[in-house]
Amino acid sequence: MIKILFVLYITLLLGTCDTCKKYANNELRPQSFHFAMKEKHIEEVKVKVLTGKNKDGKNEMFRSIGFLNLFDAAEVGDTIVKKAGETFVYLIKKDTVLTFKYYCNGEVVY
C-alpha cells in the first residue's frame, strides 16, 4: 500500500511540474502586455489578479500565478510589463524596476 501511495505521489508531483512548464512555454512565454495598474484583487480560487489600462486605454488583466511577491509589491500606479518570448514580469515603480521570475515547483523557469 505504501509503495502504491509513493508511486501516486511521484506521478502527481512530476505531472504538476510538467503542467506548469507547459504553461510557461505555451501560454506565458508568448504573452505580451504593458499597462498601468489600477487595481489588484484576489479571485474566489485565491488567484491574485492585477488589472489596469494599456497606453491605448484598453483594459488589461494579469493573473500573477507563479510570480512570488509580485502581487504584494505591486501598487496602484505602477506599470506591469511582460515581453513576448520571456518568462519575466517587470514591475516599474516611480524610481525602481523590479524583475519577477516565474516559478514552477520551486524552480525558476527561464
Buried (B, 14 or more C-beta within 10 A) or exposed (E): EEEEEEEEEEEEEEEEBEEBBEBBEEEBBEBEBBBBBEEBEEEEEEEBBBBBEBEEEEEBEBEBBBBBEBBEBBEEEBBBBBBEEBBBBBBBEEEEEBEBBBBBBEEEBE
